[in-house]
Each structure stands twice: as C-alpha cells, then as structure tokens.
Amino acid sequence: MKPRSPSFKKVWGAPVALAVLTCFGLLSALLGTGAWHWASWLSLAIPLATGLGYWLWPRKKA
C-alpha cells in the first residue's frame, strides 16, 4: 500500500496566501490613497517578514 501524498491545500496553502497578499499590496499601493497605503504596507510586510524569518532561522532537518 502506497503512503498518501499530502493534500493540495497543505502543500500550496501558504505560498498561495503569500502571493494573494503580495498582489493585494501592490494593487492597493498603485490604486488607492490614504488607508489603502497602510493596508499596502501591512500586506507587503507579512511576506517579507515570513521570508526573512525563514532565512534567519531555517528549519532543522528531520
């Protein structure tokens, strides 16, 4: 019997969420003013902080 492969959501959930946040941040920076700029900063800072966290503190190999 073959082991089950991980589900699509488990493998691609986080990268898709980060991509959606990035697209939202870029579009809100281009098209919005005022509060949209703050939303842009926040939504672009989350993927940046995630990448920085994985770069500075890499996961230990199992």
C-alpha positions in Angstrom: 0.0 0.0 0.0 1.4 3.4 -1.0 1.6 6.2 1.5 -0.9 9.1 0.9 0.5 12.2 -0.7 -0.1 15.5 1.1 -3.2 17.4 0.1 -3.1 20.4 -2.3 -4.1 22.8 0.5 -1.3 21.6 2.8 1.4 21.9 0.2 0.3 25.1 -1.6 -1.8 26.9 1.0 0.9 29.2 2.4 2.5 30.1 -0.9 -0.9 31.0 -2.4 -1.8 33.1 0.6 1.5 35.0 0.4 1.0 35.5 -3.3 -2.5 36.9 -2.8 -1.2 39.2 0.0 1.5 40.5 -2.3 -0.9 41.1 -5.2 -3.3 42.9 -2.9 -0.5 45.0 -1.5 0.9 46.0 -4.9 -2.6 46.9 -6.3 -3.6 48.8 -3.2 -0.4 50.8 -3.4 -1.0 51.7 -7.0 -4.7 52.3 -7.0 -5.5 53.6 -3.5 -4.7 56.6 -1.3 -4.9 57.2 2.4 -5.8 54.0 4.3 -5.1 51.9 1.3 -1.4 52.8 1.6 -1.4 51.5 5.2 -3.1 48.3 4.0 -0.4 48.0 1.3 2.4 48.4 3.8 0.9 45.7 6.1 0.1 43.3 3.3 3.6 43.6 1.8 5.4 43.4 5.2 3.9 40.0 6.0 5.5 38.1 3.1 8.7 40.0 3.7 8.7 39.1 7.4 7.9 35.4 6.6 10.8 35.2 4.1 13.2 37.0 6.5 12.2 34.6 9.3 12.8 31.5 7.3 16.1 33.0 6.1 17.4 33.9 9.6 16.1 30.9 11.4 16.0 27.9 9.0 14.1 24.8 10.0 16.0 21.9 11.3 16.2 18.9 9.0 14.3 15.9 10.2 
